[in-house]
Amino acid sequence: MGAEAYPLDWPAGWIKTTKNIYRDYARFSTSFAKARDGLMHELELMGAKHIVLSTDVELRQDGLPYASRKEPEDPGAAVYFEYKKKPMVFACDRWIGVKNNVQALRKTVEAIRGTERWGASDMMERAFSGFQALTDQSSGEWWAILGVSPTATHNEVQSAFKKKRRDSHPDRPGGDHDRFVSVQQAWEYYIESVA
């Protein structure tokens, strides 16, 4: 999969909370170590392999994040793993504090895993299909995905992006999740290239 445990390796195509004013205080009562260990336990119970927890928390010699380090500026957390031979990723940066985002990931995996325990495993497969880790394929061809010239103006690129995003949205007739994500990634690569 190639995900890095440190520094935070935020997954392609996932929207990032850019400012703390948009984050909220979590209602979790946990420590970082408890949240980290709980997440690993839930993933192992589910049958996940090759688990990588990625945060901006420095790593111990065994490769796991320290539980008692100073809180990093970016509280985001992403967990990469293999599930039934497919690369998967969950990410969260909604909460203030890395421990709270790791706990949110743990709770998410626990809830999804519950669908299997309750006899609705087909629903679990469908839920997981949306969390497959994306390959980094649109960096060199963002303009082709958006249907513009590599020398298009910002307004032309933005207009093309909005149209492609609307037309490919999975909730629209003829929409497609993979195409929608590809359009979103292409826009993000464009924004990075002009920043």
Biotite code that builds the C-alpha atoms (Angstrom):
import biotite.structure as struc

atoms = struc.array([
    struc.Atom([0.000, 0.000, 0.000], chain_id="A", res_id=1, res_name="MET", atom_name="CA", element="C"),
    struc.Atom([2.885, 2.347, 0.680], chain_id="A", res_id=2, res_name="GLY", atom_name="CA", element="C"),
    struc.Atom([1.170, 4.411, 3.401], chain_id="A", res_id=3, res_name="ALA", atom_name="CA", element="C"),
    struc.Atom([3.451, 6.148, 5.886], chain_id="A", res_id=4, res_name="GLU", atom_name="CA", element="C"),
    struc.Atom([2.754, 5.991, 9.620], chain_id="A", res_id=5, res_name="ALA", atom_name="CA", element="C"),
    struc.Atom([4.558, 9.303, 10.237], chain_id="A", res_id=6, res_name="TYR", atom_name="CA", element="C"),
    struc.Atom([4.028, 12.019, 9.234], chain_id="A", res_id=7, res_name="PRO", atom_name="CA", element="C"),
    struc.Atom([0.299, 11.889, 8.537], chain_id="A", res_id=8, res_name="LEU", atom_name="CA", element="C"),
    struc.Atom([-0.346, 10.348, 5.115], chain_id="A", res_id=9, res_name="ASP", atom_name="CA", element="C"),
    struc.Atom([-3.786, 11.778, 4.299], chain_id="A", res_id=10, res_name="TRP", atom_name="CA", element="C"),
    struc.Atom([-5.629, 9.680, 1.682], chain_id="A", res_id=11, res_name="PRO", atom_name="CA", element="C"),
    struc.Atom([-6.163, 11.044, -1.825], chain_id="A", res_id=12, res_name="ALA", atom_name="CA", element="C"),
    struc.Atom([-9.700, 12.171, -2.478], chain_id="A", res_id=13, res_name="GLY", atom_name="CA", element="C"),
    struc.Atom([-10.613, 12.739, 1.182], chain_id="A", res_id=14, res_name="TRP", atom_name="CA", element="C"),
    struc.Atom([-11.637, 16.286, 2.112], chain_id="A", res_id=15, res_name="ILE", atom_name="CA", element="C"),
    struc.Atom([-9.411, 17.756, 4.831], chain_id="A", res_id=16, res_name="LYS", atom_name="CA", element="C"),
    struc.Atom([-10.613, 20.013, 7.643], chain_id="A", res_id=17, res_name="THR", atom_name="CA", element="C"),
    struc.Atom([-8.326, 22.981, 7.156], chain_id="A", res_id=18, res_name="THR", atom_name="CA", element="C"),
    struc.Atom([-8.884, 25.021, 10.290], chain_id="A", res_id=19, res_name="LYS", atom_name="CA", element="C"),
    struc.Atom([-9.444, 24.236, 13.945], chain_id="A", res_id=20, res_name="ASN", atom_name="CA", element="C"),
    struc.Atom([-12.501, 26.502, 13.975], chain_id="A", res_id=21, res_name="ILE", atom_name="CA", element="C"),
    struc.Atom([-14.298, 23.806, 11.952], chain_id="A", res_id=22, res_name="TYR", atom_name="CA", element="C"),
    struc.Atom([-13.330, 21.039, 14.388], chain_id="A", res_id=23, res_name="ARG", atom_name="CA", element="C"),
    struc.Atom([-15.374, 20.093, 17.420], chain_id="A", res_id=24, res_name="ASP", atom_name="CA", element="C"),
    struc.Atom([-14.588, 18.771, 20.886], chain_id="A", res_id=25, res_name="TYR", atom_name="CA", element="C"),
    struc.Atom([-15.199, 15.044, 20.922], chain_id="A", res_id=26, res_name="ALA", atom_name="CA", element="C"),
    struc.Atom([-17.475, 13.381, 23.412], chain_id="A", res_id=27, res_name="ARG", atom_name="CA", element="C"),
    struc.Atom([-15.068, 10.489, 23.807], chain_id="A", res_id=28, res_name="PHE", atom_name="CA", element="C"),
    struc.Atom([-13.377, 9.793, 27.086], chain_id="A", res_id=29, res_name="SER", atom_name="CA", element="C"),
    struc.Atom([-10.191, 7.966, 26.133], chain_id="A", res_id=30, res_name="THR", atom_name="CA", element="C"),
    struc.Atom([-6.439, 8.156, 26.044], chain_id="A", res_id=31, res_name="SER", atom_name="CA", element="C"),
    struc.Atom([-4.395, 7.973, 22.862], chain_id="A", res_id=32, res_name="PHE", atom_name="CA", element="C"),
    struc.Atom([-2.999, 4.555, 23.811], chain_id="A", res_id=33, res_name="ALA", atom_name="CA", element="C"),
    struc.Atom([-6.470, 3.161, 24.513], chain_id="A", res_id=34, res_name="LYS", atom_name="CA", element="C"),
    struc.Atom([-7.884, 4.539, 21.248], chain_id="A", res_id=35, res_name="ALA", atom_name="CA", element="C"),
    struc.Atom([-4.895, 3.272, 19.225], chain_id="A", res_id=36, res_name="ARG", atom_name="CA", element="C"),
    struc.Atom([-4.980, -0.202, 20.769], chain_id="A", res_id=37, res_name="ASP", atom_name="CA", element="C"),
    struc.Atom([-8.780, -0.377, 20.435], chain_id="A", res_id=38, res_name="GLY", atom_name="CA", element="C"),
    struc.Atom([-8.596, 0.514, 16.745], chain_id="A", res_id=39, res_name="LEU", atom_name="CA", element="C"),
    struc.Atom([-5.949, -2.130, 16.104], chain_id="A", res_id=40, res_name="MET", atom_name="CA", element="C"),
    struc.Atom([-8.027, -4.693, 17.999], chain_id="A", res_id=41, res_name="HIS", atom_name="CA", element="C"),
    struc.Atom([-11.215, -3.938, 16.024], chain_id="A", res_id=42, res_name="GLU", atom_name="CA", element="C"),
    struc.Atom([-9.355, -4.183, 12.722], chain_id="A", res_id=43, res_name="LEU", atom_name="CA", element="C"),
    struc.Atom([-7.753, -7.473, 13.710], chain_id="A", res_id=44, res_name="GLU", atom_name="CA", element="C"),
    struc.Atom([-11.140, -8.905, 14.758], chain_id="A", res_id=45, res_name="LEU", atom_name="CA", element="C"),
    struc.Atom([-12.473, -7.913, 11.341], chain_id="A", res_id=46, res_name="MET", atom_name="CA", element="C"),
    struc.Atom([-9.625, -9.749, 9.615], chain_id="A", res_id=47, res_name="GLY", atom_name="CA", element="C"),
    struc.Atom([-7.674, -6.716, 8.410], chain_id="A", res_id=48, res_name="ALA", atom_name="CA", element="C"),
    struc.Atom([-4.041, -7.251, 7.408], chain_id="A", res_id=49, res_name="LYS", atom_name="CA", element="C"),
    struc.Atom([-1.046, -4.921, 7.022], chain_id="A", res_id=50, res_name="HIS", atom_name="CA", element="C"),
    struc.Atom([-2.514, -2.198, 9.251], chain_id="A", res_id=51, res_name="ILE", atom_name="CA", element="C"),
    struc.Atom([-0.824, 1.223, 9.203], chain_id="A", res_id=52, res_name="VAL", atom_name="CA", element="C"),
    struc.Atom([-2.078, 3.981, 11.509], chain_id="A", res_id=53, res_name="LEU", atom_name="CA", element="C"),
    struc.Atom([-0.897, 7.294, 10.092], chain_id="A", res_id=54, res_name="SER", atom_name="CA", element="C"),
    struc.Atom([-0.770, 10.446, 12.268], chain_id="A", res_id=55, res_name="THR", atom_name="CA", element="C"),
    struc.Atom([1.532, 13.359, 13.000], chain_id="A", res_id=56, res_name="ASP", atom_name="CA", element="C"),
    struc.Atom([2.415, 11.722, 16.328], chain_id="A", res_id=57, res_name="VAL", atom_name="CA", element="C"),
    struc.Atom([6.060, 10.590, 16.416], chain_id="A", res_id=58, res_name="GLU", atom_name="CA", element="C"),
    struc.Atom([6.734, 6.853, 16.296], chain_id="A", res_id=59, res_name="LEU", atom_name="CA", element="C"),
    struc.Atom([8.209, 4.515, 18.870], chain_id="A", res_id=60, res_name="ARG", atom_name="CA", element="C"),
    struc.Atom([10.894, 2.017, 17.867], chain_id="A", res_id=61, res_name="GLN", atom_name="CA", element="C"),
    struc.Atom([8.235, -0.654, 17.326], chain_id="A", res_id=62, res_name="ASP", atom_name="CA", element="C"),
    struc.Atom([6.581, 1.597, 14.725], chain_id="A", res_id=63, res_name="GLY", atom_name="CA", element="C"),
    struc.Atom([3.494, 2.554, 16.726], chain_id="A", res_id=64, res_name="LEU", atom_name="CA", element="C"),
    struc.Atom([2.793, 6.194, 17.622], chain_id="A", res_id=65, res_name="PRO", atom_name="CA", element="C"),
    struc.Atom([3.877, 7.404, 21.051], chain_id="A", res_id=66, res_name="TYR", atom_name="CA", element="C"),
    struc.Atom([0.918, 7.746, 23.382], chain_id="A", res_id=67, res_name="ALA", atom_name="CA", element="C"),
    struc.Atom([2.376, 10.554, 25.484], chain_id="A", res_id=68, res_name="SER", atom_name="CA", element="C"),
    struc.Atom([3.811, 13.071, 23.001], chain_id="A", res_id=69, res_name="ARG", atom_name="CA", element="C"),
    struc.Atom([2.757, 16.701, 22.649], chain_id="A", res_id=70, res_name="LYS", atom_name="CA", element="C"),
    struc.Atom([-0.368, 17.156, 20.542], chain_id="A", res_id=71, res_name="GLU", atom_name="CA", element="C"),
    struc.Atom([0.610, 17.875, 16.909], chain_id="A", res_id=72, res_name="PRO", atom_name="CA", element="C"),
    struc.Atom([-0.807, 20.813, 14.975], chain_id="A", res_id=73, res_name="GLU", atom_name="CA", element="C"),
    struc.Atom([-2.754, 18.494, 12.636], chain_id="A", res_id=74, res_name="ASP", atom_name="CA", element="C"),
    struc.Atom([-4.995, 16.159, 14.683], chain_id="A", res_id=75, res_name="PRO", atom_name="CA", element="C"),
    struc.Atom([-5.944, 14.003, 11.694], chain_id="A", res_id=76, res_name="GLY", atom_name="CA", element="C"),
    struc.Atom([-5.614, 10.228, 11.637], chain_id="A", res_id=77, res_name="ALA", atom_name="CA", element="C"),
    struc.Atom([-5.830, 7.741, 8.786], chain_id="A", res_id=78, res_name="ALA", atom_name="CA", element="C"),
    struc.Atom([-5.739, 3.972, 9.008], chain_id="A", res_id=79, res_name="VAL", atom_name="CA", element="C"),
    struc.Atom([-4.690, 1.952, 5.972], chain_id="A", res_id=80, res_name="TYR", atom_name="CA", element="C"),
    struc.Atom([-5.223, -1.795, 5.837], chain_id="A", res_id=81, res_name="PHE", atom_name="CA", element="C"),
    struc.Atom([-5.931, -4.696, 3.564], chain_id="A", res_id=82, res_name="GLU", atom_name="CA", element="C"),
    struc.Atom([-9.362, -6.293, 3.763], chain_id="A", res_id=83, res_name="TYR", atom_name="CA", element="C"),
    struc.Atom([-10.068, -9.395, 1.670], chain_id="A", res_id=84, res_name="LYS", atom_name="CA", element="C"),
    struc.Atom([-6.993, -8.592, -0.436], chain_id="A", res_id=85, res_name="LYS", atom_name="CA", element="C"),
    struc.Atom([-8.198, -5.047, -1.202], chain_id="A", res_id=86, res_name="LYS", atom_name="CA", element="C"),
    struc.Atom([-6.481, -1.874, 0.066], chain_id="A", res_id=87, res_name="PRO", atom_name="CA", element="C"),
    struc.Atom([-8.768, 0.159, 2.344], chain_id="A", res_id=88, res_name="MET", atom_name="CA", element="C"),
    struc.Atom([-8.506, 3.434, 4.206], chain_id="A", res_id=89, res_name="VAL", atom_name="CA", element="C"),
    struc.Atom([-10.515, 5.330, 6.814], chain_id="A", res_id=90, res_name="PHE", atom_name="CA", element="C"),
    struc.Atom([-9.573, 8.875, 7.789], chain_id="A", res_id=91, res_name="ALA", atom_name="CA", element="C"),
    struc.Atom([-10.876, 11.413, 10.289], chain_id="A", res_id=92, res_name="CYS", atom_name="CA", element="C"),
    struc.Atom([-9.835, 14.911, 11.309], chain_id="A", res_id=93, res_name="ASP", atom_name="CA", element="C"),
    struc.Atom([-13.169, 16.260, 12.516], chain_id="A", res_id=94, res_name="ARG", atom_name="CA", element="C"),
    struc.Atom([-12.260, 16.282, 16.202], chain_id="A", res_id=95, res_name="TRP", atom_name="CA", element="C"),
    struc.Atom([-9.785, 18.318, 18.219], chain_id="A", res_id=96, res_name="ILE", atom_name="CA", element="C"),
    struc.Atom([-6.985, 15.989, 19.309], chain_id="A", res_id=97, res_name="GLY", atom_name="CA", element="C"),
    struc.Atom([-5.452, 12.993, 17.544], chain_id="A", res_id=98, res_name="VAL", atom_name="CA", element="C"),
    struc.Atom([-6.751, 10.596, 20.217], chain_id="A", res_id=99, res_name="LYS", atom_name="CA", element="C"),
    struc.Atom([-10.322, 11.647, 19.437], chain_id="A", res_id=100, res_name="ASN", atom_name="CA", element="C"),
    struc.Atom([-9.911, 11.094, 15.691], chain_id="A", res_id=101, res_name="ASN", atom_name="CA", element="C"),
    struc.Atom([-8.340, 7.680, 16.310], chain_id="A", res_id=102, res_name="VAL", atom_name="CA", element="C"),
    struc.Atom([-11.242, 6.839, 18.635], chain_id="A", res_id=103, res_name="GLN", atom_name="CA", element="C"),
    struc.Atom([-13.708, 7.941, 15.942], chain_id="A", res_id=104, res_name="ALA", atom_name="CA", element="C"),
    struc.Atom([-11.994, 5.534, 13.527], chain_id="A", res_id=105, res_name="LEU", atom_name="CA", element="C"),
    struc.Atom([-12.236, 2.754, 16.114], chain_id="A", res_id=106, res_name="ARG", atom_name="CA", element="C"),
    struc.Atom([-15.943, 3.407, 16.647], chain_id="A", res_id=107, res_name="LYS", atom_name="CA", element="C"),
    struc.Atom([-16.510, 3.444, 12.888], chain_id="A", res_id=108, res_name="THR", atom_name="CA", element="C"),
    struc.Atom([-14.809, 0.082, 12.367], chain_id="A", res_id=109, res_name="VAL", atom_name="CA", element="C"),
    struc.Atom([-16.694, -1.345, 15.356], chain_id="A", res_id=110, res_name="GLU", atom_name="CA", element="C"),
    struc.Atom([-20.035, -0.202, 13.903], chain_id="A", res_id=111, res_name="ALA", atom_name="CA", element="C"),
    struc.Atom([-19.300, -1.545, 10.424], chain_id="A", res_id=112, res_name="ILE", atom_name="CA", element="C"),
    struc.Atom([-18.060, -4.807, 11.911], chain_id="A", res_id=113, res_name="ARG", atom_name="CA", element="C"),
    struc.Atom([-21.347, -5.035, 13.798], chain_id="A", res_id=114, res_name="GLY", atom_name="CA", element="C"),
    struc.Atom([-23.235, -5.467, 10.529], chain_id="A", res_id=115, res_name="THR", atom_name="CA", element="C"),
    struc.Atom([-21.366, -8.736, 10.023], chain_id="A", res_id=116, res_name="GLU", atom_name="CA", element="C"),
    struc.Atom([-22.115, -9.919, 13.555], chain_id="A", res_id=117, res_name="ARG", atom_name="CA", element="C"),
    struc.Atom([-25.784, -9.086, 13.087], chain_id="A", res_id=118, res_name="TRP", atom_name="CA", element="C"),
    struc.Atom([-26.028, -11.223, 9.946], chain_id="A", res_id=119, res_name="GLY", atom_name="CA", element="C"),
    struc.Atom([-25.964, -8.514, 7.301], chain_id="A", res_id=120, res_name="ALA", atom_name="CA", element="C"),
    struc.Atom([-22.495, -9.236, 5.912], chain_id="A", res_id=121, res_name="SER", atom_name="CA", element="C"),
    struc.Atom([-23.544, -8.277, 2.378], chain_id="A", res_id=122, res_name="ASP", atom_name="CA", element="C"),
    struc.Atom([-24.167, -4.782, 3.733], chain_id="A", res_id=123, res_name="MET", atom_name="CA", element="C"),
    struc.Atom([-20.670, -4.790, 5.238], chain_id="A", res_id=124, res_name="MET", atom_name="CA", element="C"),
    struc.Atom([-19.149, -5.599, 1.839], chain_id="A", res_id=125, res_name="GLU", atom_name="CA", element="C"),
    struc.Atom([-21.132, -2.782, 0.244], chain_id="A", res_id=126, res_name="ARG", atom_name="CA", element="C"),
    struc.Atom([-20.123, -0.339, 2.966], chain_id="A", res_id=127, res_name="ALA", atom_name="CA", element="C"),
    struc.Atom([-16.461, -1.199, 2.566], chain_id="A", res_id=128, res_name="PHE", atom_name="CA", element="C"),
    struc.Atom([-16.505, -0.793, -1.206], chain_id="A", res_id=129, res_name="SER", atom_name="CA", element="C"),
    struc.Atom([-16.575, 2.974, -0.715], chain_id="A", res_id=130, res_name="GLY", atom_name="CA", element="C"),
    struc.Atom([-13.424, 2.945, 1.409], chain_id="A", res_id=131, res_name="PHE", atom_name="CA", element="C"),
    struc.Atom([-11.013, 1.310, -1.010], chain_id="A", res_id=132, res_name="GLN", atom_name="CA", element="C"),
    struc.Atom([-7.723, 3.154, -0.985], chain_id="A", res_id=133, res_name="ALA", atom_name="CA", element="C"),
    struc.Atom([-7.312, 5.140, -4.176], chain_id="A", res_id=134, res_name="LEU", atom_name="CA", element="C"),
    struc.Atom([-4.316, 4.916, -6.391], chain_id="A", res_id=135, res_name="THR", atom_name="CA", element="C"),
    struc.Atom([-2.446, 8.090, -7.194], chain_id="A", res_id=136, res_name="ASP", atom_name="CA", element="C"),
    struc.Atom([-3.265, 8.142, -10.899], chain_id="A", res_id=137, res_name="GLN", atom_name="CA", element="C"),
    struc.Atom([-4.479, 11.620, -11.808], chain_id="A", res_id=138, res_name="SER", atom_name="CA", element="C"),
    struc.Atom([-1.427, 13.723, -10.908], chain_id="A", res_id=139, res_name="SER", atom_name="CA", element="C"),
    struc.Atom([0.001, 13.928, -14.404], chain_id="A", res_id=140, res_name="GLY", atom_name="CA", element="C"),
    struc.Atom([-3.274, 14.137, -16.287], chain_id="A", res_id=141, res_name="GLU", atom_name="CA", element="C"),
    struc.Atom([-5.577, 16.345, -14.231], chain_id="A", res_id=142, res_name="TRP", atom_name="CA", element="C"),
    struc.Atom([-6.311, 18.466, -17.282], chain_id="A", res_id=143, res_name="TRP", atom_name="CA", element="C"),
    struc.Atom([-7.385, 15.435, -19.360], chain_id="A", res_id=144, res_name="ALA", atom_name="CA", element="C"),
    struc.Atom([-9.730, 14.210, -16.619], chain_id="A", res_id=145, res_name="ILE", atom_name="CA", element="C"),
    struc.Atom([-11.306, 17.662, -16.380], chain_id="A", res_id=146, res_name="LEU", atom_name="CA", element="C"),
    struc.Atom([-11.466, 17.961, -20.176], chain_id="A", res_id=147, res_name="GLY", atom_name="CA", element="C"),
    struc.Atom([-9.441, 21.161, -20.482], chain_id="A", res_id=148, res_name="VAL", atom_name="CA", element="C"),
    struc.Atom([-6.151, 22.215, -22.016], chain_id="A", res_id=149, res_name="SER", atom_name="CA", element="C"),
    struc.Atom([-3.074, 22.108, -19.728], chain_id="A", res_id=150, res_name="PRO", atom_name="CA", element="C"),
    struc.Atom([-2.846, 25.879, -20.297], chain_id="A", res_id=151, res_name="THR", atom_name="CA", element="C"),
    struc.Atom([-6.502, 26.635, -19.460], chain_id="A", res_id=152, res_name="ALA", atom_name="CA", element="C"),
    struc.Atom([-7.266, 29.623, -17.256], chain_id="A", res_id=153, res_name="THR", atom_name="CA", element="C"),
    struc.Atom([-8.301, 29.150, -13.641], chain_id="A", res_id=154, res_name="HIS", atom_name="CA", element="C"),
    struc.Atom([-11.909, 30.058, -14.465], chain_id="A", res_id=155, res_name="ASN", atom_name="CA", element="C"),
    struc.Atom([-12.000, 27.507, -17.317], chain_id="A", res_id=156, res_name="GLU", atom_name="CA", element="C"),
    struc.Atom([-10.594, 24.776, -15.080], chain_id="A", res_id=157, res_name="VAL", atom_name="CA", element="C"),
    struc.Atom([-12.976, 25.614, -12.233], chain_id="A", res_id=158, res_name="GLN", atom_name="CA", element="C"),
    struc.Atom([-15.989, 25.660, -14.569], chain_id="A", res_id=159, res_name="SER", atom_name="CA", element="C"),
    struc.Atom([-15.015, 22.300, -16.108], chain_id="A", res_id=160, res_name="ALA", atom_name="CA", element="C"),
    struc.Atom([-14.468, 20.811, -12.632], chain_id="A", res_id=161, res_name="PHE", atom_name="CA", element="C"),
    struc.Atom([-17.901, 21.885, -11.386], chain_id="A", res_id=162, res_name="LYS", atom_name="CA", element="C"),
    struc.Atom([-19.629, 20.463, -14.473], chain_id="A", res_id=163, res_name="LYS", atom_name="CA", element="C"),
    struc.Atom([-17.708, 17.152, -14.364], chain_id="A", res_id=164, res_name="LYS", atom_name="CA", element="C"),
    struc.Atom([-18.289, 16.810, -10.619], chain_id="A", res_id=165, res_name="ARG", atom_name="CA", element="C"),
    struc.Atom([-22.022, 17.440, -10.996], chain_id="A", res_id=166, res_name="ARG", atom_name="CA", element="C"),
    struc.Atom([-22.367, 15.054, -13.966], chain_id="A", res_id=167, res_name="ASP", atom_name="CA", element="C"),
    struc.Atom([-20.372, 12.235, -12.342], chain_id="A", res_id=168, res_name="SER", atom_name="CA", element="C"),
    struc.Atom([-21.956, 12.460, -8.867], chain_id="A", res_id=169, res_name="HIS", atom_name="CA", element="C"),
    struc.Atom([-23.096, 8.958, -7.809], chain_id="A", res_id=170, res_name="PRO", atom_name="CA", element="C"),
    struc.Atom([-26.542, 10.248, -6.818], chain_id="A", res_id=171, res_name="ASP", atom_name="CA", element="C"),
    struc.Atom([-27.252, 11.492, -10.366], chain_id="A", res_id=172, res_name="ARG", atom_name="CA", element="C"),
    struc.Atom([-28.474, 9.290, -13.228], chain_id="A", res_id=173, res_name="PRO", atom_name="CA", element="C"),
    struc.Atom([-25.398, 8.098, -15.112], chain_id="A", res_id=174, res_name="GLY", atom_name="CA", element="C"),
    struc.Atom([-23.144, 9.113, -12.216], chain_id="A", res_id=175, res_name="GLY", atom_name="CA", element="C"),
    struc.Atom([-20.261, 6.934, -11.090], chain_id="A", res_id=176, res_name="ASP", atom_name="CA", element="C"),
    struc.Atom([-18.400, 6.901, -7.763], chain_id="A", res_id=177, res_name="HIS", atom_name="CA", element="C"),
    struc.Atom([-14.965, 6.140, -9.269], chain_id="A", res_id=178, res_name="ASP", atom_name="CA", element="C"),
    struc.Atom([-15.323, 8.826, -11.927], chain_id="A", res_id=179, res_name="ARG", atom_name="CA", element="C"),
    struc.Atom([-16.529, 11.320, -9.296], chain_id="A", res_id=180, res_name="PHE", atom_name="CA", element="C"),
    struc.Atom([-13.481, 10.599, -7.111], chain_id="A", res_id=181, res_name="VAL", atom_name="CA", element="C"),
    struc.Atom([-11.174, 10.882, -10.125], chain_id="A", res_id=182, res_name="SER", atom_name="CA", element="C"),
    struc.Atom([-12.608, 14.328, -10.946], chain_id="A", res_id=183, res_name="VAL", atom_name="CA", element="C"),
    struc.Atom([-12.163, 15.420, -7.311], chain_id="A", res_id=184, res_name="GLN", atom_name="CA", element="C"),
    struc.Atom([-8.547, 14.197, -7.297], chain_id="A", res_id=185, res_name="GLN", atom_name="CA", element="C"),
    struc.Atom([-7.833, 15.964, -10.581], chain_id="A", res_id=186, res_name="ALA", atom_name="CA", element="C"),
    struc.Atom([-9.114, 19.246, -9.115], chain_id="A", res_id=187, res_name="TRP", atom_name="CA", element="C"),
    struc.Atom([-6.964, 18.783, -6.005], chain_id="A", res_id=188, res_name="GLU", atom_name="CA", element="C"),
    struc.Atom([-3.862, 18.174, -8.152], chain_id="A", res_id=189, res_name="TYR", atom_name="CA", element="C"),
    struc.Atom([-4.654, 21.279, -10.178], chain_id="A", res_id=190, res_name="TYR", atom_name="CA", element="C"),
    struc.Atom([-5.032, 23.366, -6.999], chain_id="A", res_id=191, res_name="ILE", atom_name="CA", element="C"),
    struc.Atom([-1.718, 21.990, -5.655], chain_id="A", res_id=192, res_name="GLU", atom_name="CA", element="C"),
    struc.Atom([0.048, 22.759, -8.923], chain_id="A", res_id=193, res_name="SER", atom_name="CA", element="C"),
    struc.Atom([-0.965, 26.440, -8.899], chain_id="A", res_id=194, res_name="VAL", atom_name="CA", element="C"),
    struc.Atom([-0.466, 27.002, -5.160], chain_id="A", res_id=195, res_name="ALA", atom_name="CA", element="C"),
])
